[in-house]
């Protein structure tokens, strides 16, 4: 039997500080197949980010099972790309040099990486901006660069923590479509954390719903909308069925 | 093209502003019939350069003190900040001490310095240094701390080393702060050197001012102040120039002056 790419079972995480204990994640179970785009949706403070950090190897978990890689080898340091709400581009570096940062840190051969960076910059739609500085780019463009940076070392898993949360509504929808395109071109496994229910349904091939205080996996279901997805799918009755399902799980109906 | 025109306008404004002040000064003295021993005209002030005082040597001495103290302050200030950022214990232990020591009025130490070091350039460099190094230390320390936690996560998720975080993120990220401290320190270094010369010196512009004061040679006193100002402006210009080279426009911290 083939092992899923990511296998989380009964994952628990407790933060301890100054003798106080805080249960951030109480029971998260989730299997992810290679190449899936999983939306992880839930209210603020529900431990979504903690789950991401456990997947990134930045945090240990206190209980349960975390297995990543399935039947292939997986090295957290080498095989994870991250995108955050802020682009976190280094102000003093050109876009191309920002994209190259992970390659430098991992000590990858720079000549090939530079080639690859140019291809990625083209893929995320920033062709011609290689030598610009971050401040010369709009918020959406900066996030595109951050996505290219997350892909530079060809990781198997991309973790995105509300990457479009700081963008205006229109740019955000545009970036949603862009991400879907980049996903289908790069064929990466993506875990996409969001608290926008619409975004979760529009993007995910599957949607995992976390409820807050502490994070518990409330549901985890496939989103059977055709790809390529378009914005007018939001008016599709089936889209409404999914969003209602999530609202209900979050007690917001 | 447009950029050079902007530059030209920028410099024209600077020069005009300064000339206007000189003009106002001149008119004030002439129309107000202010006696020269109270306030000389700009021309009288400049003419005092022809007097018997050794302007070149004294300016050289003061400039050496200012630049010497300043460079020392940059080295020690940035160096200590780096140590503080590498060894947290070191910072906890030394920072309060540095703040307390900084509260000592350096001017009050002048007479002691004479006892300890005798007259000369050395003690004045030291006074300039002690007065101007704290802002550099504090802003640099702050700059080295100012790293986005998510950015640290990004580097750590790639198993980046402490050294990589330092060289690729902390150090370049702290440069705007370093320069912000350095700009504040310029004026302090100048003040420090002059105070040193007032207290204990046989040469330098501060010393010269005390000499000519006895003779009520006000034009020479004005000239000395002007020369001191030029030294400060020159140093400030060098710092701004370096900042232009090392810090991207967007990352620069704007400070007054």
Interface residues (C-beta under 8 A of the other chain):
Chain A: X53 X56 X57 X58 X76 X77 X78 X80 X82 X84 X85 X86 X88 X90 X91 X92 X101 X102 X104 X105 X106 X133 X134 X135 X153 X161
Chain B: X148 X150 X151 X153 X154 X155 X156 X157 X158 X159 X160 X164 X168 X169 X172 X173 X175 X247 X248 X249 X250 X251
